[in-house]
Amino acid sequence: MTSDVRRTSVRLGLQTGLLVVAVIAIVFTLLFLFYGRAADAAADETLRDATANIDRADEAPPGMHVVVVTPRGRTESEGMPTGFPDEAALARVQRDGVAVEEDVVVRGDRYSVRTARVGDRVTQAVLDGHEVQEEKARIVTSLLVAGGVGVLLAALVATWMARRAMAPLAETLVVQRRFVADASHELRTPLTLLSTRLQMVARRAGRDGAVTGADLDGVLADTGRLTGILDDLLVAADSRDAPEETDVDLTELVGQCVDAASGSAEQAGISLRRLDGDPVRVRGVEAALRRAVTALVDNALGHARSEVEVTVESHRRTARVRVADDGPGISPEVRPRLFDRFTSARTAEDADGRRHYGIGLALVADVAAGHHGSVAAVDRADGRSGAVLELRLPAL
C-alpha cells in the first residue's frame, strides 16, 4: 500500500473516531441529564414518603435525618447536620400547615429539606445530597472510561476497515505505476535501437549519398516491432482480452533481435554475434517474447566490454536463449534480487548517457513466467569474467 493510501486510511479512521466521540458525547450528555432528573425525582419522592409516613425519628432511612414534632413531644435523628433542624420552617408549617421544600447549602454541602404537617404531627426530613453527588460522579467516571475505551476501539476498527476498503485502490495504484514503468522501459529500448539505425542511415547518406534498401527495410522492421510492442502492452493492460499465443520460431526471433541491436553494438564498439544452432520453436506471444529477448540483449550490451554472444538451443524439450557478455559479472549482493524491479548493478547513468532503473530483467522474468518458463543467471562455462543470462521456455 502506498504512503498516500495509508495516510488516507488513517485519516478516515480518525474522522470516524471523532464522529464516534461526538455521538457518544451526545448520548452520554442525554443519559446524564435523564439520570439527574430521575435522581432528583427519586429524592423528592423519598422526602415526601418520609414526611408522610415516619412517626418516629429512628424510622429514618439511611442518609436521611428526621425531626418529628407531636403534641406528645419531639424526637430527632442522631448526628443531625450542623444548622439543622430548621426551626423557622418547623414553626411556619406548624402554624400554617403548608408544606415547605427547599435546597440548603451549609458549608459547601447540599441538603434537600421538606417540612410537612400530617394531622397533629409535623415532620422535617433532611436528605444529604452528598451521596447523590457521589453517585453522579461515579456514573460520569464510568461513562468517561467506557466512552474512552469505545472511542479507542472504534478508531482502531475504523482504521482497519478503512485500510481494507482502500486496499483495492492501493493495488490499482500499484498496478498502474507498474504498467507505466513497464511501458516506459519497453518503449525506450526499441526507440533507442530505431534511433541508432536512423543515425547510421543518416551517416551513410551524408558520406556517399547511398542508402541501401536493406537499411530502409531495417528501419521499417524496427518500426513494425515497436508497433507490435505497443499492441502487446495495450492488450496486457486490458484484463478482459488475453494476448493470443501462436507457434513462434524462436531462432528466427532471436536473429531479428540481434540484427536490430547490431547498430547499437557497433556504435558502442561491441561485437554482437549469434551462435547458429538448430531451429527451435515455442508456443507463446511473439511480441512479448521479442521484448524479453531484446531486454536480455540490451542488458548484455550495457555491461559488456567487447563482445556479446547469443545462443539458441533446445535440450530435453526446453528451449534456451543464452546471452553472455564479458563484463564485470554479477556481484553476490545483486544476484538474489537480480530479477526484482528497480534492481540494477549499474550506476544511475553509464557511458551511454541513459538512466537505468532496473526494470528490464524484471520484465523478462514476467514474460518467462507468463510462458511457463523461467530466467536465471548462470556461470560462464569457459571460466571467463562476465554474466550469462538464460531464458528457458517449453519447446515444441
C-alpha positions as semicolon CSV with decimal commas, in nm:
position;residue;x (nm);y (nm);z (nm)
1;M;0,000;0,000;0,000
2;T;0,136;0,341;-0,092
3;S;0,204;0,609;0,168
4;D;-0,082;0,825;0,034
5;V;-0,330;0,540;0,075
6;R;-0,201;0,468;0,424
7;R;-0,241;0,831;0,522
8;T;-0,590;0,835;0,374
9;S;-0,693;0,524;0,568
10;V;-0,556;0,671;0,893
11;R;-0,735;0,998;0,823
12;L;-1,062;0,814;0,762
13;G;-1,010;0,620;1,083
14;L;-0,951;0,940;1,282
15;Q;-1,251;1,110;1,125
16;T;-1,467;0,811;1,209
17;G;-1,326;0,811;1,563
18;L;-1,410;1,181;1,604
19;L;-1,761;1,116;1,474
20;V;-1,799;0,837;1,728
21;V;-1,672;1,073;2,001
22;A;-1,935;1,329;1,906
23;V;-2,214;1,069;1,904
24;I;-2,102;0,920;2,236
25;A;-2,073;1,266;2,392
26;I;-2,429;1,349;2,288
27;V;-2,561;1,015;2,414
28;F;-2,373;1,046;2,745
29;T;-2,497;1,401;2,796
30;L;-2,857;1,293;2,742
31;L;-2,810;0,995;2,974
32;F;-2,661;1,216;3,244
33;L;-2,943;1,466;3,215
34;F;-3,203;1,190;3,233
35;Y;-3,026;1,037;3,532
36;G;-3,004;1,375;3,709
37;R;-3,374;1,432;3,665
38;A;-3,454;1,081;3,776
39;A;-3,230;1,116;4,081
40;D;-3,394;1,447;4,178
41;A;-3,739;1,296;4,131
42;A;-3,641;0,997;4,346
43;A;-3,507;1,229;4,616
44;D;-3,830;1,430;4,617
45;E;-4,031;1,110;4,637
46;T;-3,821;0,988;4,928
47;L;-3,870;1,316;5,113
48;R;-4,249;1,310;5,059
49;D;-4,269;0,949;5,174
50;A;-4,063;1,028;5,483
51;T;-4,270;1,329;5,588
52;A;-4,593;1,143;5,519
53;N;-4,523;0,814;5,696
54;I;-4,245;0,848;5,954
55;D;-4,382;0,883;6,309
56;R;-4,054;0,848;6,499
57;A;-3,706;0,980;6,418
58;D;-3,548;0,634;6,446
59;E;-3,752;0,521;6,145
60;A;-3,548;0,744;5,909
61;P;-3,379;0,560;5,618
62;P;-3,001;0,577;5,570
63;G;-2,872;0,913;5,450
64;M;-3,171;1,099;5,590
65;H;-3,221;1,288;5,916
66;V;-3,569;1,344;6,057
67;V;-3,728;1,568;6,316
68;V;-4,078;1,470;6,436
69;V;-4,282;1,716;6,644
70;T;-4,607;1,596;6,802
71;P;-4,821;1,713;7,095
72;R;-4,655;1,436;7,297
73;G;-4,304;1,564;7,237
74;R;-4,023;1,596;6,988
75;T;-3,769;1,346;6,855
76;E;-3,485;1,385;6,602
77;S;-3,225;1,163;6,439
78;E;-2,878;1,132;6,585
79;G;-2,596;1,313;6,408
80;M;-2,817;1,588;6,272
81;P;-2,604;1,806;6,038
82;T;-2,491;2,145;6,159
83;G;-2,757;2,408;6,101
84;F;-3,049;2,167;6,134
85;P;-3,329;2,130;6,215
86;D;-3,468;2,440;6,050
87;E;-3,670;2,580;6,337
88;A;-3,823;2,857;6,128
89;A;-3,961;2,610;5,878
90;L;-4,095;2,388;6,157
91;A;-4,275;2,683;6,319
92;R;-4,418;2,809;5,990
93;V;-4,553;2,469;5,887
94;Q;-4,687;2,402;6,236
95;R;-4,869;2,735;6,221
96;D;-4,985;2,739;5,856
97;G;-4,996;2,368;5,765
98;V;-4,840;2,436;5,421
99;A;-4,551;2,205;5,330
100;V;-4,215;2,369;5,263
101;E;-3,947;2,226;5,029
102;E;-3,608;2,386;4,983
103;D;-3,245;2,313;4,897
104;V;-2,998;2,435;5,155
105;V;-2,619;2,464;5,123
106;V;-2,431;2,452;5,452
107;R;-2,051;2,473;5,448
108;G;-2,042;2,360;5,088
109;D;-2,271;2,060;5,141
110;R;-2,607;2,049;4,969
111;Y;-2,917;1,928;5,152
112;S;-3,275;1,882;5,038
113;V;-3,524;1,967;5,313
114;R;-3,900;1,906;5,330
115;T;-4,119;2,007;5,618
116;A;-4,483;1,895;5,623
117;R;-4,772;1,851;5,866
118;V;-4,985;1,539;5,876
119;G;-5,262;1,568;6,134
120;D;-5,110;1,697;6,455
121;R;-4,762;1,575;6,354
122;V;-4,501;1,794;6,185
123;T;-4,210;1,614;6,023
124;Q;-3,896;1,767;5,880
125;A;-3,683;1,537;5,660
126;V;-3,325;1,638;5,571
127;L;-3,170;1,443;5,283
128;D;-2,794;1,464;5,244
129;G;-2,716;1,538;4,875
130;H;-2,355;1,425;4,915
131;E;-2,438;1,063;4,831
132;V;-2,637;1,168;4,525
133;Q;-2,343;1,380;4,403
134;E;-2,104;1,092;4,461
135;E;-2,331;0,861;4,266
136;K;-2,341;1,111;3,980
137;A;-1,962;1,138;3,989
138;R;-1,931;0,758;3,974
139;I;-2,166;0,745;3,677
140;V;-1,976;1,021;3,496
141;T;-1,647;0,841;3,558
142;S;-1,791;0,514;3,433
143;L;-1,929;0,684;3,124
144;L;-1,595;0,853;3,053
145;V;-1,400;0,529;3,092
146;A;-1,645;0,331;2,883
147;G;-1,658;0,610;2,625
148;G;-1,279;0,633;2,606
149;V;-1,245;0,260;2,553
150;G;-1,527;0,268;2,299
151;V;-1,369;0,557;2,111
152;L;-1,031;0,384;2,102
153;L;-1,183;0,059;1,978
154;A;-1,397;0,247;1,726
155;A;-1,091;0,433;1,593
156;L;-0,891;0,111;1,561
157;V;-1,176;-0,076;1,395
158;A;-1,248;0,220;1,166
159;T;-0,881;0,243;1,065
160;W;-0,869;-0,131;0,997
161;M;-1,188;-0,118;0,792
162;A;-1,065;0,189;0,606
163;R;-0,740;0,012;0,518
164;R;-0,935;-0,289;0,396
165;A;-1,161;-0,063;0,192
166;M;-0,863;0,124;0,049
167;A;-0,665;-0,193;-0,031
168;P;-0,822;-0,243;-0,379
169;L;-0,743;0,120;-0,460
170;A;-0,385;0,073;-0,342
171;E;-0,348;-0,238;-0,557
172;T;-0,489;-0,047;-0,854
173;L;-0,239;0,233;-0,800
174;V;0,046;-0,019;-0,776
175;V;-0,065;-0,188;-1,098
176;Q;-0,098;0,150;-1,267
177;R;0,252;0,258;-1,162
178;R;0,391;-0,077;-1,265
179;F;0,229;-0,057;-1,607
180;V;0,358;0,296;-1,664
181;A;0,710;0,193;-1,562
182;D;0,700;-0,122;-1,775
183;A;0,560;0,058;-2,078
184;S;0,816;0,336;-2,048
185;H;1,103;0,090;-2,024
186;E;0,979;-0,137;-2,300
187;L;0,932;0,153;-2,539
188;R;1,269;0,307;-2,463
189;T;1,480;0,011;-2,585
190;P;1,321;-0,025;-2,932
191;L;1,315;0,351;-2,971
192;T;1,686;0,361;-2,891
193;L;1,755;0,089;-3,147
194;L;1,545;0,270;-3,407
195;S;1,722;0,598;-3,334
196;T;2,062;0,430;-3,369
197;R;1,968;0,274;-3,701
198;L;1,842;0,607;-3,832
199;Q;2,164;0,775;-3,724
200;M;2,365;0,515;-3,915
201;V;2,148;0,560;-4,224
202;A;2,192;0,936;-4,199
203;R;2,571;0,900;-4,173
204;R;2,583;0,674;-4,477
205;A;2,365;0,911;-4,676
206;G;2,586;1,201;-4,578
207;R;2,905;1,013;-4,658
208;D;2,836;0,880;-5,007
209;G;2,470;0,958;-5,066
210;A;2,389;0,589;-5,089
211;V;2,116;0,442;-4,871
212;T;2,053;0,077;-4,940
213;G;1,722;-0,096;-4,943
214;A;1,842;-0,312;-4,653
215;D;1,887;-0,001;-4,442
216;L;1,534;0,118;-4,511
217;D;1,398;-0,233;-4,459
218;G;1,568;-0,238;-4,119
219;V;1,407;0,091;-4,021
220;L;1,066;-0,034;-4,131
221;A;1,119;-0,361;-3,944
222;D;1,213;-0,176;-3,624
223;T;0,905;0,046;-3,662
224;G;0,683;-0,259;-3,707
225;R;0,833;-0,423;-3,397
226;L;0,774;-0,106;-3,198
227;T;0,410;-0,109;-3,306
228;G;0,387;-0,474;-3,202
229;I;0,523;-0,392;-2,857
230;L;0,267;-0,115;-2,817
231;D;-0,013;-0,350;-2,914
232;D;0,114;-0,615;-2,674
233;L;0,133;-0,365;-2,386
234;L;-0,220;-0,241;-2,452
235;V;-0,353;-0,597;-2,465
236;A;-0,168;-0,678;-2,142
237;A;-0,325;-0,374;-1,977
238;D;-0,675;-0,492;-2,074
239;S;-0,763;-0,773;-1,833
240;R;-1,065;-0,866;-2,049
241;D;-0,853;-0,964;-2,350
242;A;-0,568;-1,213;-2,312
243;P;-0,286;-1,199;-2,572
244;E;-0,315;-1,461;-2,844
245;E;-0,047;-1,732;-2,843
246;T;0,099;-1,874;-3,163
247;D;0,380;-2,105;-3,269
248;V;0,694;-1,890;-3,268
249;D;1,024;-1,967;-3,440
250;L;1,247;-1,870;-3,150
251;T;1,566;-1,898;-3,356
252;E;1,440;-1,653;-3,615
253;L;1,303;-1,418;-3,350
254;V;1,637;-1,409;-3,168
255;G;1,812;-1,342;-3,500
256;Q;1,585;-1,045;-3,563
257;C;1,653;-0,907;-3,215
258;V;2,029;-0,941;-3,268
259;D;2,004;-0,767;-3,607
260;A;1,800;-0,484;-3,454
261;A;2,063;-0,435;-3,179
262;S;2,361;-0,456;-3,414
263;G;2,362;-0,083;-3,474
264;S;2,383;-0,007;-3,101
265;A;2,655;-0,269;-3,059
266;E;2,855;-0,123;-3,348
267;Q;2,821;0,227;-3,209
268;A;2,945;0,108;-2,868
269;G;3,233;-0,088;-3,023
270;I;3,098;-0,423;-2,905
271;S;3,097;-0,739;-3,110
272;L;2,742;-0,879;-3,108
273;R;2,703;-1,220;-3,266
274;R;2,458;-1,504;-3,265
275;L;2,584;-1,861;-3,249
276;D;2,390;-2,068;-3,501
277;G;2,204;-2,372;-3,376
278;D;1,913;-2,594;-3,468
279;P;1,574;-2,427;-3,525
280;V;1,375;-2,405;-3,202
281;R;1,001;-2,340;-3,183
282;V;0,793;-2,244;-2,881
283;R;0,432;-2,158;-2,808
284;G;0,371;-1,803;-2,692
285;V;0,306;-1,437;-2,764
286;E;0,560;-1,326;-3,021
287;A;0,566;-0,960;-2,917
288;A;0,621;-1,050;-2,551
289;L;0,900;-1,294;-2,635
290;R;1,060;-1,031;-2,856
291;R;1,052;-0,786;-2,567
292;A;1,217;-1,039;-2,337
293;V;1,498;-1,125;-2,579
294;T;1,553;-0,757;-2,663
295;A;1,580;-0,676;-2,292
296;L;1,837;-0,954;-2,241
297;V;2,049;-0,835;-2,535
298;D;2,019;-0,470;-2,428
299;N;2,123;-0,563;-2,074
300;A;2,427;-0,754;-2,203
301;L;2,533;-0,462;-2,426
302;G;2,511;-0,232;-2,128
303;H;2,759;-0,447;-1,930
304;A;2,988;-0,592;-2,197
305;R;3,343;-0,472;-2,253
306;S;3,396;-0,604;-2,603
307;E;3,160;-0,884;-2,701
308;V;2,817;-1,037;-2,652
309;E;2,721;-1,387;-2,767
310;V;2,363;-1,502;-2,810
311;T;2,284;-1,874;-2,837
312;V;1,956;-2,054;-2,906
313;E;1,929;-2,425;-2,839
314;S;1,687;-2,694;-2,731
315;H;1,764;-2,951;-2,463
316;R;1,515;-3,207;-2,331
317;R;1,212;-3,019;-2,461
318;T;1,336;-2,695;-2,308
319;A;1,424;-2,404;-2,533
320;R;1,712;-2,194;-2,407
321;V;1,816;-1,845;-2,510
322;R;2,156;-1,779;-2,359
323;V;2,304;-1,427;-2,365
324;A;2,664;-1,399;-2,248
325;D;2,879;-1,088;-2,206
326;D;3,238;-1,027;-2,099
327;G;3,158;-0,754;-1,848
328;P;3,231;-0,745;-1,476
329;G;2,975;-1,016;-1,397
330;I;2,705;-1,024;-1,133
331;S;2,801;-0,939;-0,776
332;P;2,686;-1,174;-0,497
333;E;2,489;-0,888;-0,341
334;V;2,280;-0,829;-0,653
335;R;2,232;-1,190;-0,767
336;P;1,949;-1,284;-0,520
337;R;1,736;-0,989;-0,636
338;L;1,862;-0,961;-0,992
339;F;1,514;-1,004;-1,141
340;D;1,334;-0,774;-0,895
341;R;1,209;-0,438;-1,010
342;F;1,433;-0,136;-0,961
343;T;1,741;-0,350;-0,906
344;S;2,043;-0,258;-1,114
345;A;2,414;-0,321;-1,078
346;R;2,491;-0,020;-1,297
347;T;2,522;0,336;-1,183
348;A;2,234;0,576;-1,240
349;E;2,384;0,678;-1,572
350;D;2,652;0,481;-1,753
351;A;2,865;0,553;-2,056
352;D;2,571;0,558;-2,298
353;G;2,414;0,852;-2,115
354;R;2,094;0,658;-2,042
355;R;1,946;0,637;-1,698
356;H;1,888;0,279;-1,580
357;Y;1,602;0,184;-1,349
358;G;1,644;-0,192;-1,313
359;I;1,316;-0,286;-1,483
360;G;1,430;-0,480;-1,793
361;L;1,524;-0,809;-1,627
362;A;1,210;-0,795;-1,410
363;L;1,006;-0,776;-1,730
364;V;1,198;-1,073;-1,869
365;A;1,103;-1,269;-1,556
366;D;0,736;-1,170;-1,601
367;V;0,736;-1,280;-1,966
368;A;0,906;-1,608;-1,876
369;A;0,655;-1,681;-1,600
370;G;0,368;-1,598;-1,835
371;H;0,501;-1,862;-2,079
372;H;0,552;-2,130;-1,810
373;G;0,926;-2,075;-1,823
374;S;1,197;-1,909;-1,618
375;V;1,504;-1,690;-1,642
376;A;1,822;-1,737;-1,445
377;A;2,177;-1,617;-1,413
378;V;2,432;-1,895;-1,468
379;D;2,812;-1,909;-1,460
380;R;3,019;-1,896;-1,776
381;A;3,138;-2,239;-1,882
382;D;3,477;-2,107;-2,003
383;G;3,565;-1,952;-1,667
384;R;3,598;-1,601;-1,808
385;S;3,457;-1,295;-1,637
386;G;3,114;-1,182;-1,736
387;A;2,749;-1,272;-1,693
388;V;2,528;-1,530;-1,862
389;L;2,151;-1,488;-1,851
390;E;1,940;-1,779;-1,973
391;L;1,575;-1,768;-2,075
392;R;1,411;-2,111;-2,057
393;L;1,081;-2,191;-2,226
394;P;0,889;-2,511;-2,305
395;A;0,990;-2,617;-2,659
396;L;0,751;-2,760;-2,915
